[in-house]
């Protein structure tokens, strides 16, 4: 039996005013894995897809002294959940007058067996379009399929 993996690892600097909030999100997410979220809870407001996944879908650490935030997934990460977190963080930064306007990362999709179609990857960019947070996605397989049709 083959195992499929979706992995990523990236870091960025979180403005000082948001570091406590980021740490709280990571701690709550770690504690709530596998549980339903109460309506109106901090995590329910950030992760609208929680009910489907019932997990954070990534690991996160933040260094209090310099604000370096490291987000990663060792085996199977959830890029949707990361994007949801980053959307809310950018909106919070904008509302606080902080200068965090975009965060991007790449991810890989691999397989423990050599199978056709089981290897790919992509990129996600979360950014502010004026004051509105948006997400752009690029998936390598979809891009290649489109390019091959031309």
Secondary structure, DSSP 8 states (H G I E B T S, - for coil): ---EEEEEEEEEE--GGGHHHHHHHHHHHHHHTTS---TT-HHHHH-TTHHHH-S--SEEEE-TTT-EEEEEESSB--HHHHHHHHHHHHHHHHHTT----EEEEEEEEEESS--TT--EEEEEEEEEETTEEEEEEEEHHHHHHHHHH-
